[in-house]
Amino acid sequence: MDKRDRDLLAGLARVNTDIGKVTLDLLTSQHSDENYAAGLRKLGRDLVQIGAALARRARELDGQDEYLDPFGIEAVATDPSP
């Protein structure tokens, strides 16, 4: 495991922590549809990004340089929100 793998797993740990926090917020404070949608969007974006990064790294370790989306969805590496 190299530094890049440690950073990837640290990112996964962060997402895991955020999932719990955001989920609890969504369960307890559904005062506005706008805030609820933002929470759902954050969860979805974080999960797609970390999932794509994990799958991409696995493909590298398997010796598959060509990137093909393993999930059949389009995932971006950066936050597309303004």
N, C-alpha and C positions, 0 to 999 in steps of 0.2 A: 504494500500500500504506500503510495507516495503522497506528497503534500496536497495534490489536487484531489485525491480520493478522501483524504481527511477533511478538506474543505467542503467537499460534496456531502459527506456524512454529517458535518457540522450544520450545513444548510438544512439537511433533513431533520436534524434535531430541533432546529429553530422552527421549521414548519410544523413539526409535531407539537411543540409548545404552543405555537400560535393557534393551531386547530382547536385545542382545548379552550383557550381564552376566548376566541371568537365564537365558538359554539355556545359557551356559557352566556356570553353577551346576547347572542341571538335568542337563546331560550328565555332570558329574563327581561330583555328590554326591547320588545317589539312595538315601540310607540309610533314609529313611522315606517311606512313602506320604503322610503328612500334609504334610511339607515339599515333596514333589513336587507335590502337589495345590495347595498355596499358591502355588508358582511358576507353575504353569499358570494358576491363577486370576488372578494379577497380570498376566501377559502378556495374557490374554483381555480383562480389564477395561480395561487401558491401550489396547489396540488398538481396542476398540469405542468407547471414549470419544473418542479422537483422531479416529477415522474419522467418527463422528457429528458432531463439531465441524467438521471439514473440509467435510463434505457440507452442513451447515447454513450455513456461510459461503458456499459456492458458490451455494446457493439464494438467499441474500441478494443476492449480486452479480448473479444472474440476474433479480432483481426479484421473486422468489417469496417473499412474506412468510409465507404459510401453511406451517407445518411439517408435512411428511409424512415419515415415516421412510423414507429411501431404501434401506435394507437389508432391510426386512421383519422387523426384530427390535426389541425394546424395549431402548433404551440409556438409562441414567440419567446425569445430569450430575455426580452426587456419588458418593462411595464409599459403597455401601450396607452395607458390613461393620460390625459393632459396634465 
